Amino acid sequence: MKSRILATALVATAITGTAIVPITPAHAQFGGVVFDPSNYAQNVLTAARTLTQINNQIQALQNQASMLTNMAKHLQRLDFSSLQQITRSMQRIDTLMMQVEGIAFDLESTDAALAGQFPAEFDRALSTSDIITQARARLQASMKAYRQTMRVQAQVAENVQADAGLLSELVSQSQSATGSLQAQQATNQLLALSTKQQLQIQQMMAAQYRADSLERARQQQALEAARERTKRFIGSADIYTRD
């Protein structure tokens, strides 16, 4: 069969005068490697897409890391506490209020003192000596109340001076807060300081009002005692009646 093909080829060559060149396969021309442009382009496109996905994943991880860092800042606690200083200031005022001389700041003691020293009705049966003794006791109670008021006022003034420095520190802590938790804690301490100042003002007002009330009650009792002593000095109208 091959001899026939070869013979036919030779005859065709003799007739046409054209040499027949055998066709060499593509893999023979390029050393056994076949280059496919469309396949190459598809591979490049796939590699580019894969690289883009990797970059997106890297960016997502970086965003998550930044988010966690910010969350850590927001959850960071404030390294400053004014609780002890505020508590000590309030304890000083409370101690002064409990160390009251005379009538204490409780309902039972107040009721007993009012019944004994400041009765609703003046006892006409009291002797002159008893009237003087009670007047002295009421005067002492009034003076003690005013002394305590002055002590409370002095302590409040000292606390206000100390609060000035504490307020400055709390404002500085609030302005330098790195997260929401630190800012909230600084704000809470500022509110606690404001509440403490309001409470000590209320205590000071209570001491002042108490002293004023005692003084007014003393004056009223003194007026009643003066009337009784005047009446006793003048005596009954019958002695001035002529027969």
Secondary structure, 3 states (H helix, E strand, C coil): CHHHHHHHHHHHHHHHCCCCCCCCCHHHHCCCCCCCHHHHHHHHHHHHHHHHHHHHHHHHHHHHHHHHHHHHHHCCCCCCCCHHHHHHHHHHHHHHHHCCCCCCCCHHHHHHHHHHHCCCCCCCCCCHHHHHHHHHHHHHHHHHHHHHHHHHHHHHHHHHHHHHHHHHHHHHHHHCCCCHHHHHHHHHHHHHHHHHHHHHHHHHHHHHHHHHHHHHHHHHHHHHHHHHHHHHHHCCHHHHCCC
